[in-house]
Amino acid sequence: MKPVQGLHHITAVASNPHKNVEFFHTILGQRLVKKTVNFDDPGTYHLYYGDEVGTPGTIMTYFPWQHMRRGRRGNGETAAMAYTIRPEAMGFWQSWLKKNNISTGEIQTRFGADVLPFTDPDGLPLELITSNAPATLRHWADGPIGEKEALHGFHSVTLWLDAVEPTGKLLTEQLGYQFVGEEGNRFRYQAEANDMGIIVDILRRPGQPSGQFGAGSIHHVAFRTVDDAEQLEYLQKLRQAGQQVTAVQDRQYFHSIYFRSPGGVLFEIATDAPGFLYDEPVAELGTHLKLPPWLEQHRPAIEARLPEIKLKPIAKATP
């Protein structure tokens, strides 16, 4: 069975949709490729950001539950996520984030790469990590960031766990990852694909408090499979290994199965197909509120509950 190809998408929680859109779309230069609702809570948006077309491995998604209390980082969760940038773009991002009143930490070194830490408006830890690794994506030319400086999809996620081995075993034996090294209490696992978003780091923190879910927390991490047939193979394999895996869920732009890792982190396996062009052409991605067929009859009530999101004209960043 083919190993998973790396990260498909990452879903987090925000408290304010307007600040969220301003941050990702206007400052980080990630296109708002889909504006829909949380299918399980249709009074809340589900916002998707990515490259020009929402290529798997670039897709950051948010549930903006308004007025939700800020979460607290701790064990049993995905505590940080990272984007890849080219090494020569680091100076640009330091200057650009400062210009937009976003505080950054000191540049760190991790496995030989430079790491620039900062947070989203709700305190979710984000990182920009330098790499020249391949990235199969489509640059959003109409966005604020030039192609040389733009984010090159996901680099990695960092899990905070009491113990490394149980989740490490799941990654290597069930999902096809390889253990590739450790630095201090950080253990790195890498997918076999030669593309973006292939790294999962586990930070071992024995005996530390558990995280408290809220705004600024990552809800789940999704891994890539090509199609439905491959996903079903994983569903069967994971269940045979004793994982409690959900039935396949129709998420309109991909199909999903969910399960908890031994450390408590919610994982998903999502299909690449059908993608975000399923119900909008490239030029109109993210400009309409899209609802699945089973919610379309409730559109007037749903629209009445949702705050209006208007995309502002985007100014080009200057390196």
C-alpha positions in Angstrom: 0.0 0.0 0.0 1.4 3.4 -0.9 2.4 5.5 2.1 0.5 8.7 2.7 1.9 11.6 0.7 2.3 14.0 3.6 -0.1 16.7 5.0 -3.3 17.5 3.1 -4.7 20.3 5.3 -4.6 21.6 8.9 -7.7 22.9 10.6 -7.6 25.4 13.5 -10.0 27.6 15.4 -10.3 31.4 15.3 -12.5 33.8 17.3 -13.0 36.5 14.6 -13.4 35.7 10.9 -12.5 39.2 9.8 -9.1 39.2 11.6 -8.5 35.7 10.3 -9.1 36.7 6.7 -7.0 39.8 7.0 -4.1 37.8 8.5 -4.0 34.9 6.0 -5.3 36.4 2.8 -3.8 39.9 3.0 -0.6 39.5 5.1 0.5 35.9 4.6 -0.6 35.9 1.0 -2.7 32.7 1.2 -5.7 32.9 -1.1 -9.1 32.4 0.4 -10.0 29.5 -1.9 -13.3 28.5 -0.3 -15.9 30.1 1.9 -18.3 27.5 3.2 -19.7 26.5 6.6 -18.8 23.9 9.3 -21.0 21.1 8.1 -21.6 20.0 11.7 -22.3 23.6 12.9 -23.6 25.5 9.8 -24.0 28.7 11.8 -20.2 29.0 11.6 -17.9 29.6 8.6 -15.3 27.1 7.4 -12.6 29.2 5.7 -10.0 27.5 3.5 -6.7 29.2 2.5 -4.0 27.9 0.2 -2.2 28.5 -3.1 -4.0 29.8 -6.2 -6.2 26.6 -6.4 -6.0 25.1 -2.9 -3.4 22.4 -3.7 -3.2 19.7 -1.0 -0.3 20.5 1.2 -1.1 24.2 1.2 -4.6 24.2 2.8 -5.0 25.9 6.1 -8.6 25.9 7.3 -10.4 27.7 10.1 -13.6 27.4 12.1 -14.1 31.0 13.3 -16.3 30.5 16.4 -16.9 34.0 17.4 -16.2 35.0 21.0 -14.6 31.6 21.8 -12.1 31.7 24.6 -8.5 31.4 23.7 -7.1 27.9 24.2 -4.1 26.9 26.2 -1.2 24.9 24.7 -0.3 21.7 26.3 0.2 18.0 25.7 -2.1 15.9 23.5 -2.4 18.4 20.7 -0.8 19.8 17.6 0.9 22.8 19.2 2.5 24.5 16.1 2.4 24.4 12.3 5.1 25.6 9.9 5.2 26.9 6.3 8.2 26.5 4.1 10.0 29.6 2.7 13.1 29.8 0.5 16.3 30.7 2.5 16.6 34.0 0.6 13.1 35.1 1.7 13.8 35.2 5.4 14.8 38.8 5.5 11.7 39.8 3.5 9.4 38.0 6.0 11.1 39.6 9.0 10.5 43.0 7.5 7.0 42.3 6.1 5.6 40.9 9.4 7.1 43.8 11.4 5.5 46.3 8.9 2.1 44.6 9.6 2.6 44.9 13.4 3.2 41.1 13.8 5.8 40.3 16.5 8.3 37.6 15.7 10.6 35.6 17.9 14.4 35.3 17.4 15.4 33.1 14.5 16.2 29.6 15.7 18.0 26.7 14.1 16.3 23.3 13.8 17.8 20.3 11.9 20.0 22.8 10.0 17.2 25.1 8.9 16.3 28.6 10.1 13.0 28.9 11.9 11.1 32.2 12.4 8.3 31.9 15.0 5.2 34.1 15.3 1.5 33.7 16.0 -1.8 34.1 14.3 -4.3 36.7 15.8 -5.6 34.1 18.3 -2.1 33.0 19.5 -1.7 29.9 17.4 2.1 29.3 17.0 3.2 29.5 13.4 6.7 29.1 12.0 8.5 29.9 8.7 11.2 27.3 8.0 13.8 27.7 5.3 14.1 24.9 2.8 14.8 24.3 -0.9 12.8 21.1 -1.0 10.3 20.7 -4.0 6.9 22.2 -3.7 4.2 21.3 -6.3 1.9 24.2 -6.1 0.5 27.2 -8.1 1.6 30.6 -7.0 -1.2 33.1 -6.4 0.0 35.8 -8.8 -2.8 38.2 -7.8 -1.8 38.0 -4.1 0.3 40.4 -2.1 3.5 38.3 -2.0 5.9 37.8 -4.9 6.7 34.3 -6.1 10.3 34.4 -4.8 9.1 35.4 -1.3 5.8 33.4 -1.2 5.1 30.6 1.2 5.8 27.2 -0.4 3.2 25.1 1.3 3.4 23.4 4.6 6.7 22.4 6.1 5.6 20.5 9.2 3.5 20.2 12.3 4.7 19.8 15.9 2.9 17.5 18.3 3.3 17.9 22.1 3.1 14.5 23.7 4.0 12.7 27.0 5.6 9.9 25.0 7.0 9.6 21.5 6.8 5.8 20.8 3.1 5.1 20.6 2.4 7.9 18.0 5.8 7.3 16.3 4.7 3.7 15.8 1.4 4.8 14.3 3.3 7.1 11.9 5.8 4.5 10.8 3.8 1.3 10.8 0.4 2.5 9.7 1.0 5.7 7.6 4.4 4.9 6.0 6.5 7.6 7.7 10.1 7.1 8.5 11.9 8.2 11.7 14.8 10.5 10.4 16.4 12.0 13.5 16.1 13.8 16.9 17.4 17.0 18.4 17.0 17.2 22.2 13.4 16.3 22.9 12.3 16.8 19.3 11.8 13.6 17.2 11.3 14.0 13.4 9.3 11.7 11.1 9.1 12.2 7.4 6.8 10.9 4.6 8.3 9.2 1.6 6.9 11.7 -0.9 9.3 14.2 -2.5 7.1 17.2 -2.1 5.9 19.7 0.5 4.3 19.1 4.0 6.1 15.8 4.6 7.4 16.3 8.2 5.8 15.5 11.6 7.7 16.5 14.7 7.0 15.1 18.1 8.1 17.2 21.1 8.4 14.9 24.1 7.1 16.6 27.3 6.6 13.9 29.9 4.3 14.9 32.8 3.4 18.3 31.4 -0.3 19.6 31.5 -2.7 18.8 28.7 -3.8 21.5 26.3 -7.1 23.2 26.6 -9.0 23.6 23.3 -10.1 27.0 22.2 -9.4 29.8 19.8 -5.8 29.5 18.6 -5.9 25.7 18.9 -5.4 23.2 16.0 -8.5 21.0 15.7 -7.0 18.3 13.5 -4.3 17.4 11.1 -5.2 15.7 7.8 -2.9 13.5 5.7 -3.1 13.0 2.0 -4.3 10.0 0.0 -4.9 10.1 -3.8 -8.4 8.8 -4.0 -11.3 6.9 -2.4 -9.9 3.5 -3.1 -6.6 4.3 -1.3 -8.4 5.9 1.6 -10.5 2.7 2.1 -7.3 0.7 2.2 -6.2 2.9 5.1 -9.5 2.7 6.8 -9.3 -1.1 6.8 -5.6 -1.2 7.8 -6.1 1.3 10.7 -9.2 -0.6 12.0 -7.3 -3.9 11.8 -4.5 -2.3 13.9 -7.1 -1.4 16.6 -7.7 2.3 15.7 -11.3 3.6 16.2 -11.8 5.1 12.7 -15.0 6.9 11.6 -16.9 6.0 8.4 -16.1 8.0 5.4 -17.4 11.6 5.6 -18.3 13.7 2.5 -16.6 17.0 2.9 -17.6 18.1 -0.6 -14.0 19.0 -1.7 -12.5 15.8 -0.3 -13.6 12.7 1.5 -12.4 12.1 5.1 -11.9 9.6 7.8 -10.9 10.5 11.4 -9.2 8.8 14.3 -7.3 9.8 17.5 -3.6 9.1 17.7 -2.4 7.3 20.9 -1.3 10.7 22.2 -4.8 12.2 21.8 -4.2 14.3 18.6 -7.1 14.1 16.1 -5.9 12.8 12.7 -7.7 12.7 9.4 -7.0 11.0 6.2 -8.4 13.1 3.2 -8.5 12.5 -0.5 -6.9 14.9 -3.0 -10.0 14.7 -5.2 -12.3 16.3 -6.1 -10.7 19.5 -5.0 -11.8 23.1 -4.8 -12.7 23.7 -8.4 -15.6 21.3 -7.8 -18.1 24.2 -7.6 -16.2 27.4 -8.5 -13.9 28.3 -11.4 -10.4 29.4 -10.6 -11.1 33.1 -11.0 -14.0 33.0 -8.5 -12.6 30.8 -5.8 -13.5 32.0 -2.3 -15.9 34.7 -3.5 -19.2 32.9 -2.9 -20.7 31.2 0.1 -20.8 27.6 -1.0 -23.1 25.1 0.7 -23.4 21.4 0.3 -26.7 20.2 -1.3 -28.1 19.0 2.0 -27.8 22.6 3.5 -28.8 24.6 0.4 -32.5 24.7 1.5 -31.4 26.5 4.7 -29.3 29.1 2.9 -31.4 32.2 3.9 -31.2 31.2 7.6 -27.5 30.4 7.4 -26.6 33.6 5.6 -28.6 35.6 8.2 -26.5 34.2 11.0 -23.1 34.6 9.4 -21.2 37.9 9.5 -20.5 39.3 6.0 -16.9 38.8 4.8 -15.7 41.3 2.2 -12.2 40.9 0.7 -10.3 44.2 0.7 -8.2 45.3 -2.3 -4.7 43.8 -1.9 -1.6 45.9 -2.0 1.6 44.3 -3.3 4.3 43.7 -0.7 7.7 45.2 -1.5 10.8 43.0 -0.7 
